[in-house]
């Protein structure tokens, strides 16, 4: 009888220790899940902010302003436009020897 009581006592203690360990692991996993959820919310907010910033940076007026100021680009005018035509019998992807200046253009080069 004493052996049976001792065996049951050891089983109850082992079960209790396993239960404590399982609850501790469960709490750690819940904490990790909570942190991951908070990080996901933070990243989603940052992504939305960056999307708004990207749209603001890509407005046509801003792109034109940067092209003029930083890249020193100019708007296309007929005075600075060169016209290119292809010689008869030459393919459009042919070599540069078939290019000649002519106002009747096929394409524009700026």
Backbone as a chain_set.jsonl record, in Angstrom:
{"seq": "XXXXXXXXXXXXXXXXXXXXXXXXXXXXXXXXXXXXXXXXXXXXXXXXXXXXXXXXXXXXXXXXXXXXXXXXXXXXXXXXXXXXXXXXXXXXXXXXXXXXXXXXXXXXXX", "coords": {"N": [[0.813, -1.19, 0.0], [1.938, 1.221, 0.766], [3.834, 1.527, -1.196], [2.241, 1.886, -3.437], [0.98, 4.301, -2.783], [3.23, 5.944, -2.733], [4.055, 5.762, -5.413], [1.829, 6.917, -6.687], [1.996, 9.48, -5.576], [4.437, 10.375, -6.693], [3.671, 10.353, -9.368], [1.677, 12.326, -9.355], [3.238, 14.574, -8.639], [5.03, 14.673, -10.816], [3.192, 15.117, -12.86], [2.225, 17.624, -12.057], [4.553, 19.195, -12.282], [4.979, 18.979, -15.046], [2.672, 20.255, -15.947], [3.108, 22.871, -15.002], [5.391, 23.499, -16.495], [4.304, 23.373, -19.095], [2.36, 25.419, -19.016], [4.058, 27.609, -18.64], [5.531, 27.57, -21.06], [3.42, 28.012, -22.795], [2.647, 30.609, -22.079], [4.968, 31.98, -22.803], [4.915, 31.605, -25.593], [2.528, 32.952, -26.195], [3.23, 35.556, -25.494], [5.26, 35.998, -27.363], [3.753, 35.804, -29.701], [2.086, 38.022, -29.355], [3.976, 40.087, -29.468], [4.868, 39.732, -32.107], [2.52, 40.308, -33.495], [2.185, 43.002, -32.822], [4.481, 44.031, -34.054], [3.866, 43.443, -36.712], [1.659, 45.141, -37.066], [2.968, 47.589, -36.766], [4.745, 47.519, -38.944], [2.904, 47.439, -41.051], [1.702, 49.946, -40.796], [3.944, 51.56, -41.294], [4.437, 50.788, -43.919], [2.141, 51.775, -45.217], [2.554, 54.507, -44.776], [4.912, 54.875, -46.243], [3.958, 54.307, -48.802], [2.236, 56.466, -49.242], [4.123, 58.517, -49.145], [5.662, 57.801, -51.351], [3.814, 58.177, -53.441], [3.553, 60.944, -53.205], [6.106, 61.787, -53.876], [6.263, 61.166, -56.554], [4.768, 62.882, -58.134], [3.801, 64.526, -61.153], [4.534, 67.274, -61.437], [6.58, 67.587, -59.555], [8.488, 65.776, -60.508], [9.078, 66.956, -62.976], [10.143, 69.399, -62.083], [12.453, 68.514, -60.691], [13.812, 67.356, -62.838], [14.39, 69.586, -64.395], [15.872, 71.252, -62.591], [17.902, 69.654, -61.237], [18.879, 67.797, -63.132], [19.162, 69.349, -65.297], [17.536, 69.361, -67.577], [15.66, 70.082, -70.57], [12.57, 71.25, -71.974], [11.122, 69.766, -74.871], [11.49, 71.301, -77.988], [10.696, 72.456, -81.34], [12.99, 73.676, -82.357], [15.203, 72.396, -81.245], [14.963, 69.792, -82.014], [15.846, 66.846, -83.68], [15.342, 65.158, -86.662], [14.902, 61.832, -87.826], [15.259, 59.578, -90.483], [14.771, 56.539, -92.333], [16.776, 54.957, -94.773], [15.769, 53.985, -98.092], [15.024, 50.609, -98.474], [16.521, 49.848, -96.309], [16.445, 48.288, -93.138], [14.47, 49.064, -90.182], [15.968, 48.431, -87.961], [18.529, 48.528, -88.772], [22.015, 49.386, -89.54], [23.884, 52.389, -88.554], [24.555, 53.776, -90.862], [22.427, 54.111, -92.524], [21.015, 56.292, -91.712], [19.793, 59.551, -92.147], [19.468, 63.121, -92.281], [16.288, 64.569, -92.374], [13.337, 66.425, -92.705], [10.935, 65.045, -92.945], [9.909, 62.97, -90.864], [10.432, 59.761, -89.321], [10.936, 58.969, -86.779], [11.782, 60.517, -83.601], [14.568, 62.173, -82.239], [15.936, 63.42, -79.379]], "CA": [[0.0, 0.0, 0.0], [2.824, 2.388, 0.841], [4.448, 1.662, -2.516], [1.222, 2.437, -4.327], [0.839, 5.72, -2.426], [4.455, 6.622, -3.169], [4.001, 5.83, -6.877], [0.812, 7.914, -7.028], [2.548, 10.789, -5.197], [5.425, 10.731, -7.718], [2.926, 10.642, -10.591], [1.037, 13.634, -9.176], [4.299, 15.602, -8.663], [5.501, 14.755, -12.202], [2.115, 15.752, -13.611], [2.193, 19.04, -11.677], [5.723, 19.844, -12.893], [4.713, 19.051, -16.479], [1.645, 21.283, -16.121], [3.769, 24.176, -14.817], [6.246, 23.718, -17.662], [3.43, 23.616, -20.245], [1.786, 26.766, -18.865], [5.141, 28.568, -18.854], [5.789, 27.593, -22.501], [2.257, 28.632, -23.418], [2.74, 32.061, -21.841], [6.05, 32.502, -23.641], [4.432, 31.643, -26.974], [1.528, 34.02, -26.304], [3.976, 36.819, -25.477], [5.919, 36.108, -28.658], [2.693, 36.091, -30.676], [1.668, 39.412, -29.141], [5.05, 40.943, -30.011], [4.851, 39.616, -33.567], [1.34, 41.035, -33.965], [2.492, 44.434, -32.707], [5.459, 44.339, -35.099], [3.139, 43.427, -37.986], [0.889, 46.397, -37.141], [3.92, 48.682, -36.969], [5.226, 47.432, -40.322], [1.796, 47.815, -41.94], [1.583, 51.406, -40.707], [5.085, 52.135, -41.997], [4.222, 50.532, -45.349], [1.151, 52.742, -45.696], [3.209, 55.82, -44.785], [5.838, 54.906, -47.371], [3.167, 54.37, -50.034], [1.796, 57.863, -49.372], [5.317, 59.3, -49.471], [6.023, 57.454, -52.727], [2.883, 58.885, -54.337], [3.855, 62.371, -53.147], [7.375, 62.03, -54.564], [6.154, 60.875, -57.973], [3.835, 63.762, -58.837], [4.411, 65.031, -62.386], [5.166, 68.59, -61.263], [7.836, 67.4, -58.818], [9.431, 65.121, -61.413], [9.514, 67.968, -63.944], [10.989, 70.351, -61.374], [13.747, 67.869, -60.459], [14.475, 67.185, -64.127], [14.914, 70.89, -64.818], [16.85, 71.809, -61.665], [19.048, 68.802, -60.926], [19.41, 67.145, -64.327], [19.283, 70.416, -66.306], [16.824, 68.939, -68.79], [14.839, 71.126, -71.176], [11.4, 70.77, -72.697], [11.371, 69.574, -76.289], [10.96, 72.321, -78.9], [11.098, 72.159, -82.725], [14.32, 74.216, -82.641], [16.241, 71.471, -80.793], [14.557, 68.437, -82.382], [16.49, 66.294, -84.869], [14.488, 64.135, -87.247], [15.647, 60.713, -88.374], [14.506, 58.724, -91.411], [15.501, 55.35, -92.754], [17.006, 54.916, -96.215], [14.947, 52.985, -98.775], [15.627, 49.282, -98.482], [17.184, 49.554, -95.03], [15.487, 47.906, -92.1], [14.473, 50.009, -89.066], [16.974, 48.056, -86.97], [19.796, 48.45, -89.507], [23.149, 50.116, -88.98], [23.767, 53.844, -88.511], [24.827, 54.374, -92.164], [21.176, 54.371, -93.226], [20.361, 57.442, -91.086], [20.083, 60.842, -92.766], [18.601, 64.183, -91.772], [15.186, 64.903, -93.268], [12.196, 66.856, -91.893], [9.852, 64.051, -92.987], [10.495, 62.04, -89.888], [9.829, 58.506, -88.898], [11.099, 58.986, -85.322], [12.384, 61.743, -83.065], [15.708, 62.049, -81.328], [16.08, 64.691, -78.668]], "C": [[0.862, 1.261, 0.0], [3.484, 2.61, -0.527], [3.47, 2.28, -3.509], [1.026, 3.927, -4.056], [2.053, 6.515, -2.894], [4.462, 6.786, -4.698], [2.979, 6.874, -7.328], [1.297, 9.325, -6.697], [3.559, 11.257, -6.233], [4.726, 11.085, -9.042], [2.249, 12.007, -10.511], [2.068, 14.743, -9.247], [4.812, 15.774, -10.098], [4.458, 15.452, -13.073], [2.051, 17.243, -13.324], [3.36, 19.796, -12.299], [5.533, 19.998, -14.41], [3.686, 20.139, -16.785], [2.241, 22.677, -15.987], [4.626, 24.5, -16.03], [5.411, 24.061, -18.903], [2.804, 25.003, -20.18], [2.837, 27.836, -19.116], [5.439, 28.698, -20.356], [4.641, 28.274, -23.244], [2.294, 30.144, -23.247], [3.848, 32.686, -22.673], [5.598, 32.619, -25.099], [3.397, 32.744, -27.177], [2.218, 35.381, -26.334], [4.666, 37.041, -26.822], [4.915, 36.436, -29.761], [2.233, 37.538, -30.566], [2.706, 40.381, -29.699], [5.05, 40.914, -31.534], [3.658, 40.368, -34.169], [1.575, 42.544, -33.913], [3.482, 44.858, -33.777], [4.781, 44.366, -36.467], [2.311, 44.7, -38.152], [1.803, 47.572, -37.418], [4.421, 48.696, -38.414], [4.141, 47.82, -41.326], [1.609, 49.327, -41.957], [2.725, 52.08, -41.471], [4.946, 51.947, -43.509], [3.222, 51.534, -45.934], [1.749, 54.137, -45.768], [4.15, 55.946, -45.973], [5.104, 54.954, -48.71], [2.686, 55.802, -50.29], [2.976, 58.733, -49.775], [5.751, 59.039, -50.915], [5.115, 58.17, -53.722], [3.182, 60.388, -54.352], [5.132, 62.699, -53.915], [7.252, 61.894, -56.082], [5.15, 61.761, -58.707], [4.529, 64.354, -60.065], [5.11, 66.38, -62.213], [6.496, 68.472, -60.53], [8.891, 66.76, -59.708], [9.967, 66.123, -62.431], [10.454, 68.977, -63.295], [12.379, 69.762, -61.131], [14.516, 67.687, -61.766], [15.092, 68.496, -64.592], [16.038, 71.37, -63.912], [18.084, 70.928, -61.502], [19.689, 68.183, -62.167], [19.617, 68.12, -65.478], [18.683, 69.984, -67.641], [15.955, 70.089, -69.276], [13.635, 70.474, -71.823], [11.738, 70.68, -74.177], [10.714, 70.686, -77.093], [11.395, 71.949, -80.317], [12.511, 72.647, -83.052], [15.429, 73.242, -82.238], [15.919, 70.019, -81.119], [15.256, 68.031, -83.665], [15.616, 65.148, -85.354], [15.339, 63.066, -87.912], [14.731, 59.944, -89.319], [15.391, 57.547, -91.774], [15.627, 55.364, -94.264], [16.146, 53.816, -96.82], [15.69, 51.659, -98.804], [16.323, 48.914, -97.182], [16.118, 49.211, -93.994], [15.551, 48.914, -90.953], [15.514, 49.668, -88.003], [18.347, 47.952, -87.602], [20.882, 49.28, -88.863], [22.959, 51.619, -89.126], [24.008, 54.485, -89.867], [23.555, 54.694, -92.939], [20.433, 55.574, -92.654], [20.771, 58.704, -91.822], [19.11, 61.874, -92.231], [17.552, 64.529, -92.807], [14.009, 65.329, -92.396], [11.019, 65.895, -91.934], [10.278, 62.89, -92.104], [9.701, 60.756, -89.733], [9.901, 58.448, -87.373], [11.75, 60.278, -84.891], [13.545, 61.391, -82.169], [15.874, 63.397, -80.674], [17.464, 64.818, -78.099]], "O": [[0.553, 2.24, -0.68], [3.666, 3.749, -0.957], [3.856, 3.112, -4.329], [0.919, 4.722, -4.99], [1.914, 7.631, -3.394], [4.838, 7.842, -5.207], [3.245, 7.634, -8.259], [1.039, 10.262, -7.452], [3.541, 12.426, -6.618], [5.146, 12.004, -9.745], [2.246, 12.76, -11.485], [1.802, 15.774, -9.865], [5.007, 16.903, -10.549], [4.798, 16.277, -13.921], [1.847, 18.043, -14.237], [3.185, 20.911, -12.791], [5.886, 21.029, -14.982], [3.819, 20.861, -17.773], [1.917, 23.569, -16.771], [4.602, 25.622, -16.537], [5.781, 24.948, -19.671], [2.727, 25.692, -21.198], [2.546, 28.859, -19.735], [5.582, 29.81, -20.864], [4.862, 29.018, -24.199], [1.998, 30.879, -24.19], [3.693, 33.792, -23.191], [5.872, 33.623, -25.757], [3.388, 33.399, -28.219], [1.836, 36.258, -27.109], [4.652, 38.151, -27.353], [5.195, 37.245, -30.646], [2.016, 38.202, -31.58], [2.355, 41.379, -30.328], [5.212, 41.95, -32.179], [3.778, 40.989, -35.225], [1.212, 43.271, -34.837], [3.34, 45.936, -34.353], [5.092, 45.225, -37.292], [2.261, 45.274, -39.24], [1.467, 48.453, -38.209], [4.51, 49.756, -39.034], [4.43, 48.458, -42.338], [1.383, 49.917, -43.013], [2.508, 53.046, -42.202], [5.294, 52.837, -44.285], [3.438, 52.073, -47.02], [1.484, 54.876, -46.716], [4.191, 56.983, -46.634], [5.585, 55.581, -49.654], [2.727, 56.284, -51.422], [2.848, 59.591, -50.649], [6.162, 59.963, -51.617], [5.585, 58.705, -54.726], [3.076, 61.031, -55.396], [5.235, 63.759, -54.532], [8.063, 62.457, -56.817], [4.723, 61.412, -59.808], [5.723, 64.65, -60.016], [6.175, 66.598, -62.791], [7.444, 69.187, -60.854], [10.057, 67.152, -59.671], [11.164, 66.142, -62.719], [11.455, 69.368, -63.897], [13.38, 70.445, -61.345], [15.736, 67.846, -61.796], [16.201, 68.506, -65.126], [17.059, 71.85, -64.405], [19.206, 71.42, -61.62], [20.912, 68.061, -62.238], [20.18, 67.76, -66.511], [19.263, 70.219, -68.701], [15.563, 70.959, -68.499], [13.668, 69.296, -72.179], [12.562, 71.449, -74.674], [9.534, 70.982, -76.91], [12.362, 71.206, -80.486], [13.163, 72.088, -83.934], [16.502, 73.264, -82.842], [16.535, 69.11, -80.563], [15.261, 68.789, -84.635], [15.204, 64.286, -84.578], [16.38, 63.368, -88.495], [13.57, 59.688, -88.999], [16.602, 57.564, -91.55], [14.687, 55.743, -94.963], [15.827, 52.832, -96.153], [16.876, 51.617, -99.133], [16.68, 47.752, -96.989], [15.029, 49.783, -93.989], [16.583, 49.558, -90.764], [15.901, 50.537, -87.223], [19.246, 47.345, -87.02], [20.699, 49.816, -87.771], [21.995, 52.074, -89.742], [23.691, 55.664, -90.027], [23.591, 55.46, -93.902], [19.311, 55.849, -93.079], [21.953, 58.913, -92.093], [18.026, 61.517, -91.77], [17.871, 64.758, -93.974], [13.708, 64.643, -91.42], [10.178, 65.926, -91.036], [10.93, 61.95, -92.559], [8.496, 60.688, -89.978], [8.988, 57.915, -86.742], [12.22, 61.051, -85.726], [13.495, 60.411, -81.425], [15.945, 64.416, -81.361], [17.781, 65.824, -77.463]]}, "num_chains": 1, "name": "protein.A"}
